[in-house]
């Protein structure tokens, strides 16, 4: 069974958790940046989306 989630939904949930827990570290900053970036869909969307997709493929190849 495969579960597909939108990157915006995933980063939105992670952002809510980071803000509610008042996390002020590098990981929370990256999550908030990616949420804003995927929500806005700027001109740099392509390279950053490819980077996140390659990281996701790397994670799935580990398991």
VEXKOL-126279 format. One record per residue: residue number from 1; x, y, z of N, C-alpha, C, O, CB in turn. Coordinates in steps of 0.05 Angstrom, whole numbers, always signed. Glycine has a CB too. Layout:
residues N
<pt><k>NUM</k><n_east>X</n_east><n_north>Y</n_north><n_up>Z</n_up><ca_east>X</ca_east><ca_north>Y</ca_north><ca_up>Z</ca_up><c_east>X</c_east><c_north>Y</c_north><c_up>Z</c_up><o_east>X</o_east><o_north>Y</o_north><o_up>Z</o_up><cb_east>X</cb_east><cb_north>Y</cb_north><cb_up>Z</cb_up></pt>
...
***
This chain:
residues 63
<pt><k>1</k><n_east>+17</n_east><n_north>-24</n_north><n_up>+0</n_up><ca_east>+0</ca_east><ca_north>+0</ca_north><ca_up>+0</ca_up><c_east>+18</c_east><c_north>+25</c_north><c_up>+0</c_up><o_east>+36</o_east><o_north>+27</o_north><o_up>+16</o_up><cb_east>-19</cb_east><cb_north>+0</cb_north><cb_up>+24</cb_up></pt>
<pt><k>2</k><n_east>+12</n_east><n_north>+43</n_north><n_up>-18</n_up><ca_east>+28</ca_east><ca_north>+67</ca_north><ca_up>-20</ca_up><c_east>+11</c_east><c_north>+91</c_north><c_up>-11</c_up><o_east>-13</o_east><o_north>+93</o_north><o_up>-18</o_up><cb_east>+37</cb_east><cb_north>+72</cb_north><cb_up>-49</cb_up></pt>
<pt><k>3</k><n_east>+23</n_east><n_north>+108</n_north><n_up>+4</n_up><ca_east>+10</ca_east><ca_north>+132</ca_north><ca_up>+14</ca_up><c_east>+23</c_east><c_north>+157</c_north><c_up>+2</c_up><o_east>+47</o_east><o_north>+160</o_north><o_up>+5</o_up><cb_east>+10</cb_east><cb_north>+134</cb_north><cb_up>+45</cb_up></pt>
<pt><k>4</k><n_east>+8</n_east><n_north>+173</n_north><n_up>-12</n_up><ca_east>+19</ca_east><ca_north>+197</ca_north><ca_up>-24</ca_up><c_east>+9</c_east><c_north>+222</c_north><c_up>-9</c_up><o_east>-15</o_east><o_north>+225</o_north><o_up>-4</o_up><cb_east>+12</cb_east><cb_north>+199</cb_north><cb_up>-54</cb_up></pt>
<pt><k>5</k><n_east>+28</n_east><n_north>+239</n_north><n_up>-1</n_up><ca_east>+21</ca_east><ca_north>+264</ca_north><ca_up>+12</ca_up><c_east>+33</c_east><c_north>+287</c_north><c_up>-3</c_up><o_east>+55</o_east><o_north>+285</o_north><o_up>-15</o_up><cb_east>+31</cb_east><cb_north>+264</cb_north><cb_up>+41</cb_up></pt>
<pt><k>6</k><n_east>+19</n_east><n_north>+309</n_north><n_up>-4</n_up><ca_east>+30</ca_east><ca_north>+333</ca_north><ca_up>-16</ca_up><c_east>+52</c_east><c_north>+344</c_north><c_up>+1</c_up><o_east>+51</o_east><o_north>+343</o_north><o_up>+26</o_up><cb_east>+8</cb_east><cb_north>+354</cb_north><cb_up>-20</cb_up></pt>
<pt><k>7</k><n_east>+73</n_east><n_north>+355</n_north><n_up>-12</n_up><ca_east>+95</ca_east><ca_north>+367</ca_north><ca_up>+3</ca_up><c_east>+85</c_east><c_north>+391</c_north><c_up>+20</c_up><o_east>+94</o_east><o_north>+395</o_north><o_up>+42</o_up><cb_east>+117</cb_east><cb_north>+376</cb_north><cb_up>-16</cb_up></pt>
<pt><k>8</k><n_east>+66</n_east><n_north>+406</n_north><n_up>+9</n_up><ca_east>+55</ca_east><ca_north>+429</ca_north><ca_up>+24</ca_up><c_east>+41</c_east><c_north>+419</c_north><c_up>+49</c_up><o_east>+44</o_east><o_north>+431</o_north><o_up>+71</o_up><cb_east>+36</cb_east><cb_north>+445</cb_north><cb_up>+6</cb_up></pt>
<pt><k>9</k><n_east>+25</n_east><n_north>+398</n_north><n_up>+47</n_up><ca_east>+12</ca_east><ca_north>+387</ca_north><ca_up>+70</ca_up><c_east>+31</c_east><c_north>+376</c_north><c_up>+91</c_up><o_east>+28</o_east><o_north>+381</o_north><o_up>+115</o_up><cb_east>-8</cb_east><cb_north>+365</cb_north><cb_up>+62</cb_up></pt>
<pt><k>10</k><n_east>+52</n_east><n_north>+362</n_north><n_up>+82</n_up><ca_east>+72</ca_east><ca_north>+351</ca_north><ca_up>+100</ca_up><c_east>+87</c_east><c_north>+373</c_north><c_up>+115</c_up><o_east>+90</o_east><o_north>+372</o_north><o_up>+139</o_up><cb_east>+91</cb_east><cb_north>+334</cb_north><cb_up>+84</cb_up></pt>
<pt><k>11</k><n_east>+95</n_east><n_north>+394</n_north><n_up>+100</n_up><ca_east>+110</ca_east><ca_north>+416</ca_north><ca_up>+113</ca_up><c_east>+92</c_east><c_north>+433</c_north><c_up>+130</c_up><o_east>+101</o_east><o_north>+445</o_north><o_up>+149</o_up><cb_east>+124</cb_east><cb_north>+433</cb_north><cb_up>+92</cb_up></pt>
<pt><k>12</k><n_east>+66</n_east><n_north>+434</n_north><n_up>+123</n_up><ca_east>+47</ca_east><ca_north>+449</ca_north><ca_up>+140</ca_up><c_east>+44</c_east><c_north>+436</c_north><c_up>+167</c_up><o_east>+44</o_east><o_north>+449</o_north><o_up>+187</o_up><cb_east>+19</cb_east><cb_north>+451</cb_north><cb_up>+126</cb_up></pt>
<pt><k>13</k><n_east>+41</n_east><n_north>+410</n_north><n_up>+167</n_up><ca_east>+39</ca_east><ca_north>+395</ca_north><ca_up>+192</ca_up><c_east>+64</c_east><c_north>+398</c_north><c_up>+209</c_up><o_east>+63</o_east><o_north>+402</o_north><o_up>+233</o_up><cb_east>+33</cb_east><cb_north>+366</cb_north><cb_up>+187</cb_up></pt>
<pt><k>14</k><n_east>+87</n_east><n_north>+396</n_north><n_up>+196</n_up><ca_east>+113</ca_east><ca_north>+398</ca_north><ca_up>+210</ca_up><c_east>+116</c_east><c_north>+427</c_north><c_up>+221</c_up><o_east>+128</o_east><o_north>+431</o_north><o_up>+242</o_up><cb_east>+136</cb_east><cb_north>+391</cb_north><cb_up>+192</cb_up></pt>
<pt><k>15</k><n_east>+107</n_east><n_north>+447</n_north><n_up>+205</n_up><ca_east>+109</ca_east><ca_north>+474</ca_north><ca_up>+214</ca_up><c_east>+91</c_east><c_north>+480</c_north><c_up>+238</c_up><o_east>+99</o_east><o_north>+494</o_north><o_up>+257</o_up><cb_east>+101</cb_east><cb_north>+494</cb_north><cb_up>+192</cb_up></pt>
<pt><k>16</k><n_east>+68</n_east><n_north>+468</n_north><n_up>+239</n_up><ca_east>+50</ca_east><ca_north>+471</ca_north><ca_up>+262</ca_up><c_east>+63</c_east><c_north>+459</c_north><c_up>+286</c_up><o_east>+62</o_east><o_north>+471</o_north><o_up>+308</o_up><cb_east>+22</cb_east><cb_north>+458</cb_north><cb_up>+256</cb_up></pt>
<pt><k>17</k><n_east>+74</n_east><n_north>+436</n_north><n_up>+283</n_up><ca_east>+88</ca_east><ca_north>+423</ca_north><ca_up>+306</ca_up><c_east>+111</c_east><c_north>+440</c_north><c_up>+316</c_up><o_east>+115</o_east><o_north>+443</o_north><o_up>+340</o_up><cb_east>+97</cb_east><cb_north>+395</cb_north><cb_up>+299</cb_up></pt>
<pt><k>18</k><n_east>+127</n_east><n_north>+451</n_north><n_up>+297</n_up><ca_east>+150</ca_east><ca_north>+467</ca_north><ca_up>+305</ca_up><c_east>+142</c_east><c_north>+493</c_north><c_up>+319</c_up><o_east>+155</o_east><o_north>+501</o_north><o_up>+338</o_up><cb_east>+167</cb_east><cb_north>+474</cb_north><cb_up>+280</cb_up></pt>
<pt><k>19</k><n_east>+121</n_east><n_north>+506</n_north><n_up>+309</n_up><ca_east>+112</ca_east><ca_north>+531</ca_north><ca_up>+321</ca_up><c_east>+99</c_east><c_north>+525</c_north><c_up>+348</c_up><o_east>+104</o_east><o_north>+540</o_north><o_up>+367</o_up><cb_east>+92</cb_east><cb_north>+545</cb_north><cb_up>+303</cb_up></pt>
<pt><k>20</k><n_east>+83</n_east><n_north>+504</n_north><n_up>+350</n_up><ca_east>+69</ca_east><ca_north>+498</ca_north><ca_up>+375</ca_up><c_east>+88</c_east><c_north>+490</c_north><c_up>+397</c_up><o_east>+84</o_east><o_north>+495</o_north><o_up>+421</o_up><cb_east>+48</cb_east><cb_north>+477</cb_north><cb_up>+371</cb_up></pt>
<pt><k>21</k><n_east>+110</n_east><n_north>+476</n_north><n_up>+389</n_up><ca_east>+130</ca_east><ca_north>+467</ca_north><ca_up>+409</ca_up><c_east>+151</c_east><c_north>+488</c_north><c_up>+414</c_up><o_east>+169</o_east><o_north>+485</o_north><o_up>+430</o_up><cb_east>+143</cb_east><cb_north>+441</cb_north><cb_up>+400</cb_up></pt>
<pt><k>22</k><n_east>+149</n_east><n_north>+511</n_north><n_up>+400</n_up><ca_east>+168</ca_east><ca_north>+533</ca_north><ca_up>+402</ca_up><c_east>+197</c_east><c_north>+524</c_north><c_up>+397</c_up><o_east>+215</o_east><o_north>+533</o_north><o_up>+411</o_up><cb_east>+165</cb_east><cb_north>+546</cb_north><cb_up>+430</cb_up></pt>
<pt><k>23</k><n_east>+200</n_east><n_north>+507</n_north><n_up>+378</n_up><ca_east>+227</ca_east><ca_north>+497</ca_north><ca_up>+370</ca_up><c_east>+242</c_east><c_north>+520</c_north><c_up>+356</c_up><o_east>+232</o_east><o_north>+531</o_north><o_up>+336</o_up><cb_east>+225</cb_east><cb_north>+472</cb_north><cb_up>+353</cb_up></pt>
<pt><k>24</k><n_east>+265</n_east><n_north>+526</n_north><n_up>+365</n_up><ca_east>+281</ca_east><ca_north>+547</ca_north><ca_up>+353</ca_up><c_east>+308</c_east><c_north>+536</c_north><c_up>+346</c_up><o_east>+329</o_east><o_north>+545</o_north><o_up>+356</o_up><cb_east>+284</cb_east><cb_north>+572</cb_north><cb_up>+373</cb_up></pt>
<pt><k>25</k><n_east>+308</n_east><n_north>+516</n_north><n_up>+328</n_up><ca_east>+333</ca_east><ca_north>+504</ca_north><ca_up>+319</ca_up><c_east>+335</c_east><c_north>+504</c_north><c_up>+289</c_up><o_east>+316</o_east><o_north>+514</o_north><o_up>+275</o_up><cb_east>+336</cb_east><cb_north>+475</cb_north><cb_up>+330</cb_up></pt>
<pt><k>26</k><n_east>+356</n_east><n_north>+494</n_north><n_up>+278</n_up><ca_east>+360</ca_east><ca_north>+493</ca_north><ca_up>+250</ca_up><c_east>+340</c_east><c_north>+477</c_north><c_up>+235</c_up><o_east>+331</o_east><o_north>+484</o_north><o_up>+213</o_up><cb_east>+387</cb_east><cb_north>+484</cb_north><cb_up>+243</cb_up></pt>
<pt><k>27</k><n_east>+331</n_east><n_north>+455</n_north><n_up>+246</n_up><ca_east>+311</ca_east><ca_north>+437</ca_north><ca_up>+233</ca_up><c_east>+285</c_east><c_north>+451</c_north><c_up>+230</c_up><o_east>+272</o_east><o_north>+449</o_north><o_up>+209</o_up><cb_east>+308</cb_east><cb_north>+412</cb_north><cb_up>+249</cb_up></pt>
<pt><k>28</k><n_east>+276</n_east><n_north>+466</n_north><n_up>+251</n_up><ca_east>+251</ca_east><ca_north>+481</ca_north><ca_up>+250</ca_up><c_east>+253</c_east><c_north>+503</c_north><c_up>+229</c_up><o_east>+233</o_east><o_north>+508</o_north><o_up>+215</o_up><cb_east>+244</cb_east><cb_north>+492</cb_north><cb_up>+277</cb_up></pt>
<pt><k>29</k><n_east>+276</n_east><n_north>+515</n_north><n_up>+227</n_up><ca_east>+279</ca_east><ca_north>+537</ca_north><ca_up>+207</ca_up><c_east>+278</c_east><c_north>+526</c_north><c_up>+179</c_up><o_east>+266</o_east><o_north>+538</o_north><o_up>+161</o_up><cb_east>+307</cb_east><cb_north>+551</cb_north><cb_up>+211</cb_up></pt>
<pt><k>30</k><n_east>+289</n_east><n_north>+502</n_north><n_up>+174</n_up><ca_east>+288</ca_east><ca_north>+490</ca_north><ca_up>+148</ca_up><c_east>+259</c_east><c_north>+482</c_north><c_up>+141</c_up><o_east>+250</o_east><o_north>+486</o_north><o_up>+118</o_up><cb_east>+306</cb_east><cb_north>+465</cb_north><cb_up>+146</cb_up></pt>
<pt><k>31</k><n_east>+245</n_east><n_north>+471</n_north><n_up>+160</n_up><ca_east>+217</ca_east><ca_north>+463</ca_north><ca_up>+156</ca_up><c_east>+200</c_east><c_north>+487</c_north><c_up>+149</c_up><o_east>+184</o_east><o_north>+486</o_north><o_up>+130</o_up><cb_east>+206</cb_east><cb_north>+448</cb_north><cb_up>+180</cb_up></pt>
<pt><k>32</k><n_east>+203</n_east><n_north>+508</n_north><n_up>+164</n_up><ca_east>+187</ca_east><ca_north>+533</ca_north><ca_up>+159</ca_up><c_east>+195</c_east><c_north>+545</c_north><c_up>+132</c_up><o_east>+177</o_east><o_north>+555</o_north><o_up>+117</o_up><cb_east>+192</cb_east><cb_north>+553</cb_north><cb_up>+181</cb_up></pt>
<pt><k>33</k><n_east>+220</n_east><n_north>+544</n_north><n_up>+124</n_up><ca_east>+229</ca_east><ca_north>+555</ca_north><ca_up>+98</ca_up><c_east>+216</c_east><c_north>+538</c_north><c_up>+76</c_up><o_east>+205</o_east><o_north>+549</o_north><o_up>+57</o_up><cb_east>+259</cb_east><cb_north>+554</cb_north><cb_up>+96</cb_up></pt>
<pt><k>34</k><n_east>+218</n_east><n_north>+512</n_north><n_up>+78</n_up><ca_east>+207</ca_east><ca_north>+495</ca_north><ca_up>+57</ca_up><c_east>+176</c_east><c_north>+497</c_north><c_up>+55</c_up><o_east>+166</o_east><o_north>+497</o_north><o_up>+33</o_up><cb_east>+214</cb_east><cb_north>+466</cb_north><cb_up>+62</cb_up></pt>
<pt><k>35</k><n_east>+163</n_east><n_north>+500</n_north><n_up>+78</n_up><ca_east>+134</ca_east><ca_north>+504</ca_north><ca_up>+77</ca_up><c_east>+127</c_east><c_north>+530</c_north><c_up>+62</c_up><o_east>+110</o_east><o_north>+530</o_north><o_up>+44</o_up><cb_east>+122</cb_east><cb_north>+505</cb_north><cb_up>+105</cb_up></pt>
<pt><k>36</k><n_east>+140</n_east><n_north>+552</n_north><n_up>+69</n_up><ca_east>+135</ca_east><ca_north>+577</ca_north><ca_up>+55</ca_up><c_east>+143</c_east><c_north>+576</c_north><c_up>+26</c_up><o_east>+129</o_east><o_north>+587</o_north><o_up>+9</o_up><cb_east>+151</cb_east><cb_north>+599</cb_north><cb_up>+68</cb_up></pt>
<pt><k>37</k><n_east>+165</n_east><n_north>+562</n_north><n_up>+20</n_up><ca_east>+174</ca_east><ca_north>+560</ca_north><ca_up>-8</ca_up><c_east>+154</c_east><c_north>+544</c_north><c_up>-25</c_up><o_east>+147</o_east><o_north>+553</o_north><o_up>-47</o_up><cb_east>+201</cb_east><cb_north>+547</cb_north><cb_up>-9</cb_up></pt>
<pt><k>38</k><n_east>+145</n_east><n_north>+521</n_north><n_up>-15</n_up><ca_east>+127</ca_east><ca_north>+505</ca_north><ca_up>-31</ca_up><c_east>+100</c_east><c_north>+518</c_north><c_up>-33</c_up><o_east>+85</o_east><o_north>+514</o_north><o_up>-52</o_up><cb_east>+124</cb_east><cb_north>+477</cb_north><cb_up>-19</cb_up></pt>
<pt><k>39</k><n_east>+92</n_east><n_north>+533</n_north><n_up>-13</n_up><ca_east>+67</ca_east><ca_north>+547</ca_north><ca_up>-14</ca_up><c_east>+67</c_east><c_north>+570</c_north><c_up>-34</c_up><o_east>+48</o_east><o_north>+573</o_north><o_up>-50</o_up><cb_east>+59</cb_east><cb_north>+559</cb_north><cb_up>+13</cb_up></pt>
<pt><k>40</k><n_east>+89</n_east><n_north>+584</n_north><n_up>-35</n_up><ca_east>+92</ca_east><ca_north>+607</ca_north><ca_up>-54</ca_up><c_east>+97</c_east><c_north>+598</c_north><c_up>-82</c_up><o_east>+86</o_east><o_north>+610</o_north><o_up>-101</o_up><cb_east>+114</cb_east><cb_north>+626</cb_north><cb_up>-45</cb_up></pt>
<pt><k>41</k><n_east>+113</n_east><n_north>+578</n_north><n_up>-87</n_up><ca_east>+119</ca_east><ca_north>+568</ca_north><ca_up>-114</ca_up><c_east>+134</c_east><c_north>+589</c_north><c_up>-130</c_up><o_east>+125</o_east><o_north>+596</o_north><o_up>-152</o_up><cb_east>+94</cb_east><cb_north>+560</cb_north><cb_up>-128</cb_up></pt>
<pt><k>42</k><n_east>+157</n_east><n_north>+598</n_north><n_up>-120</n_up><ca_east>+172</ca_east><ca_north>+619</ca_north><ca_up>-134</ca_up><c_east>+187</c_east><c_north>+608</c_north><c_up>-158</c_up><o_east>+184</o_east><o_north>+585</o_north><o_up>-165</o_up><cb_east>+192</cb_east><cb_north>+632</cb_north><cb_up>-115</cb_up></pt>
<pt><k>43</k><n_east>+203</n_east><n_north>+625</n_north><n_up>-171</n_up><ca_east>+218</ca_east><ca_north>+617</ca_north><ca_up>-194</ca_up><c_east>+240</c_east><c_north>+596</c_north><c_up>-188</c_up><o_east>+248</o_east><o_north>+581</o_north><o_up>-206</o_up><cb_east>+231</cb_east><cb_north>+641</cb_north><cb_up>-207</cb_up></pt>
<pt><k>44</k><n_east>+249</n_east><n_north>+595</n_north><n_up>-164</n_up><ca_east>+269</ca_east><ca_north>+575</ca_north><ca_up>-156</ca_up><c_east>+256</c_east><c_north>+549</c_north><c_up>-148</c_up><o_east>+269</o_east><o_north>+531</o_north><o_up>-136</o_up><cb_east>+286</cb_east><cb_north>+586</cb_north><cb_up>-133</cb_up></pt>
<pt><k>45</k><n_east>+231</n_east><n_north>+546</n_north><n_up>-154</n_up><ca_east>+216</ca_east><ca_north>+522</ca_north><ca_up>-146</ca_up><c_east>+228</c_east><c_north>+496</c_north><c_up>-158</c_up><o_east>+230</o_east><o_north>+476</o_north><o_up>-143</o_up><cb_east>+187</cb_east><cb_north>+524</cb_north><cb_up>-155</cb_up></pt>
<pt><k>46</k><n_east>+236</n_east><n_north>+497</n_north><n_up>-182</n_up><ca_east>+246</ca_east><ca_north>+473</ca_north><ca_up>-196</ca_up><c_east>+270</c_east><c_north>+460</c_north><c_up>-182</c_up><o_east>+269</o_east><o_north>+437</o_north><o_up>-175</o_up><cb_east>+253</cb_east><cb_north>+479</cb_north><cb_up>-224</cb_up></pt>
<pt><k>47</k><n_east>+292</n_east><n_north>+475</n_north><n_up>-179</n_up><ca_east>+316</ca_east><ca_north>+463</ca_north><ca_up>-166</ca_up><c_east>+311</c_east><c_north>+454</c_north><c_up>-137</c_up><o_east>+321</o_east><o_north>+433</o_north><o_up>-130</o_up><cb_east>+338</cb_east><cb_north>+483</cb_north><cb_up>-167</cb_up></pt>
<pt><k>48</k><n_east>+296</n_east><n_north>+469</n_north><n_up>-122</n_up><ca_east>+292</ca_east><ca_north>+461</ca_north><ca_up>-94</ca_up><c_east>+273</c_east><c_north>+437</c_north><c_up>-93</c_up><o_east>+277</o_east><o_north>+420</o_north><o_up>-76</o_up><cb_east>+280</cb_east><cb_north>+485</cb_north><cb_up>-78</cb_up></pt>
<pt><k>49</k><n_east>+253</n_east><n_north>+436</n_north><n_up>-111</n_up><ca_east>+236</ca_east><ca_north>+413</ca_north><ca_up>-112</ca_up><c_east>+251</c_east><c_north>+388</c_north><c_up>-120</c_up><o_east>+247</o_east><o_north>+367</o_north><o_up>-109</o_up><cb_east>+212</cb_east><cb_north>+418</cb_north><cb_up>-132</cb_up></pt>
<pt><k>50</k><n_east>+270</n_east><n_north>+391</n_north><n_up>-139</n_up><ca_east>+286</ca_east><ca_north>+368</ca_north><ca_up>-147</ca_up><c_east>+304</c_east><c_north>+359</c_north><c_up>-124</c_up><o_east>+308</o_east><o_north>+335</o_north><o_up>-120</o_up><cb_east>+303</cb_east><cb_north>+376</cb_north><cb_up>-171</cb_up></pt>
<pt><k>51</k><n_east>+315</n_east><n_north>+378</n_north><n_up>-108</n_up><ca_east>+332</ca_east><ca_north>+371</ca_north><ca_up>-85</ca_up><c_east>+316</c_east><c_north>+355</c_north><c_up>-64</c_up><o_east>+325</o_east><o_north>+335</o_north><o_up>-54</o_up><cb_east>+344</cb_east><cb_north>+396</cb_north><cb_up>-73</cb_up></pt>
<pt><k>52</k><n_east>+292</n_east><n_north>+365</n_north><n_up>-58</n_up><ca_east>+275</ca_east><ca_north>+351</ca_north><ca_up>-39</ca_up><c_east>+266</c_east><c_north>+324</c_north><c_up>-49</c_up><o_east>+265</o_east><o_north>+305</o_north><o_up>-34</o_up><cb_east>+250</cb_east><cb_north>+369</cb_north><cb_up>-32</cb_up></pt>
<pt><k>53</k><n_east>+260</n_east><n_north>+322</n_north><n_up>-75</n_up><ca_east>+252</ca_east><ca_north>+297</ca_north><ca_up>-87</ca_up><c_east>+275</c_east><c_north>+276</c_north><c_up>-86</c_up><o_east>+270</o_east><o_north>+253</o_north><o_up>-81</o_up><cb_east>+242</cb_east><cb_north>+301</cb_north><cb_up>-116</cb_up></pt>
<pt><k>54</k><n_east>+299</n_east><n_north>+285</n_north><n_up>-92</n_up><ca_east>+322</ca_east><ca_north>+267</ca_north><ca_up>-91</ca_up><c_east>+327</c_east><c_north>+258</c_north><c_up>-62</c_up><o_east>+335</o_east><o_north>+235</o_north><o_up>-58</o_up><cb_east>+347</cb_east><cb_north>+280</cb_north><cb_up>-103</cb_up></pt>
<pt><k>55</k><n_east>+323</n_east><n_north>+276</n_north><n_up>-43</n_up><ca_east>+326</ca_east><ca_north>+268</ca_north><ca_up>-15</ca_up><c_east>+305</c_east><c_north>+248</c_north><c_up>-7</c_up><o_east>+311</o_east><o_north>+229</o_north><o_up>+8</o_up><cb_east>+325</cb_east><cb_north>+293</cb_north><cb_up>+4</cb_up></pt>
<pt><k>56</k><n_east>+280</n_east><n_north>+251</n_north><n_up>-16</n_up><ca_east>+259</ca_east><ca_north>+232</ca_north><ca_up>-11</ca_up><c_east>+265</c_east><c_north>+205</c_north><c_up>-24</c_up><o_east>+260</o_east><o_north>+184</o_north><o_up>-11</o_up><cb_east>+232</cb_east><cb_north>+243</cb_north><cb_up>-21</cb_up></pt>
<pt><k>57</k><n_east>+276</n_east><n_north>+205</n_north><n_up>-48</n_up><ca_east>+283</ca_east><ca_north>+180</ca_north><ca_up>-61</ca_up><c_east>+305</c_east><c_north>+166</c_north><c_up>-45</c_up><o_east>+305</o_east><o_north>+141</o_north><o_up>-42</o_up><cb_east>+292</cb_east><cb_north>+184</cb_north><cb_up>-90</cb_up></pt>
<pt><k>58</k><n_east>+324</n_east><n_north>+182</n_north><n_up>-35</n_up><ca_east>+346</ca_east><ca_north>+170</ca_north><ca_up>-19</ca_up><c_east>+335</c_east><c_north>+157</c_north><c_up>+6</c_up><o_east>+343</o_east><o_north>+135</o_north><o_up>+14</o_up><cb_east>+366</cb_east><cb_north>+192</cb_north><cb_up>-11</cb_up></pt>
<pt><k>59</k><n_east>+316</n_east><n_north>+170</n_north><n_up>+20</n_up><ca_east>+304</ca_east><ca_north>+159</ca_north><ca_up>+44</ca_up><c_east>+289</c_east><c_north>+133</c_north><c_up>+38</c_up><o_east>+290</o_east><o_north>+115</o_north><o_up>+54</o_up><cb_east>+286</cb_east><cb_north>+180</cb_north><cb_up>+57</cb_up></pt>
<pt><k>60</k><n_east>+275</n_east><n_north>+133</n_north><n_up>+15</n_up><ca_east>+260</ca_east><ca_north>+108</ca_north><ca_up>+9</ca_up><c_east>+278</c_east><c_north>+85</c_north><c_up>+1</c_up><o_east>+271</o_east><o_north>+62</o_north><o_up>+5</o_up><cb_east>+240</cb_east><cb_north>+114</cb_north><cb_up>-13</cb_up></pt>
<pt><k>61</k><n_east>+301</n_east><n_north>+92</n_north><n_up>-10</n_up><ca_east>+320</ca_east><ca_north>+70</ca_north><ca_up>-17</ca_up><c_east>+333</c_east><c_north>+58</c_north><c_up>+7</c_up><o_east>+343</o_east><o_north>+36</o_north><o_up>+6</o_up><cb_east>+341</cb_east><cb_north>+81</cb_north><cb_up>-36</cb_up></pt>
<pt><k>62</k><n_east>+334</n_east><n_north>+73</n_north><n_up>+30</n_up><ca_east>+345</ca_east><ca_north>+62</ca_north><ca_up>+54</ca_up><c_east>+327</c_east><c_north>+40</c_north><c_up>+67</c_up><o_east>+337</o_east><o_north>+21</o_north><o_up>+78</o_up><cb_east>+350</cb_east><cb_north>+84</cb_north><cb_up>+75</cb_up></pt>
<pt><k>63</k><n_east>+301</n_east><n_north>+43</n_north><n_up>+64</n_up><ca_east>+283</ca_east><ca_north>+25</ca_north><ca_up>+77</ca_up><c_east>+272</c_east><c_north>+6</c_north><c_up>+59</c_up><o_east>+256</o_east><o_north>-11</o_north><o_up>+66</o_up><cb_east>+261</cb_east><cb_north>+39</cb_north><cb_up>+90</cb_up></pt>
***
